[in-house]
Amino acid sequence: MKINATHISFDHVGGWNHKPELIKRKAQLQNALIKGHHLCISKLKTTKEGLQEYWIQWQNKITQSECE
């Protein structure tokens, strides 16, 4: 995932030896987005040890309210 300097909030979803609950996490983050913007989500990252996760960036409506 390319880092976007205008997106100051980031999070991840995933865990060991199970599929990440990406749909659930996307729904949880919708209220944090600046209106009209979207979540930038990486491709699924998987390690040989079994960690699976997505990295998520977004423009946060609270901390970036002047960017609207």
N, C-alpha and C positions, 0 to 999 in steps of 0.2 A: 504494500500500500504506500502510495506517495504521501508524504507529510504535507498537509496544507496549512500554511501559516495563518490563514484566516479562521481556521477551526481550532479554538483553544481548548475545547473540552474533549476528553477521550476516555474510553472505557474498554473493557473486553468482556467476552462471554465465552465460557467453555469449562473444561475440566479434564480430569484424567479418565481415560477409558470409557467415555460416553460422548454422545453427540451433543454439541452445544445447543442450548435453548435460544437460538437466535430470534425466532419469531416473538417469543415472550419478551426478550430484552428490547427489541425494536419497539414494541408497544409501550414498554415502560419509559423509554426515552422520548417518545413523541411530544410530551408536554414540556420538554426542555429545549426544543428546537425554536429558532427564530422562524416566524411565520413565512412560509414560502420556501424554506430551505429543507434539506434532506440529510439523512445520515450517510456518511461515507464509510463503507464497510469493506474491510480487507477480504481477500480470499481466505478460505479456511487454512489455518496453519496447523500442521501436525508434526509432532516429534516422534522419534523412534521409541521413546519411552511411553507413548500413549497420550500425551497431552494434545488436546484439540481445542483451538480457540479462534475467535474472530476478534479483530481490533476495530474499534468504532471511533470516528471523529465527528464532531458537529459544531455548529455555531450555537452557543448557549444563549437563550433569550434573556437570562438574568445578567450574566457577566458581560454580554456583548450587546446590550439593548441599544446602544448608540449606533450599531452597525445596520439597523433596519433600513 
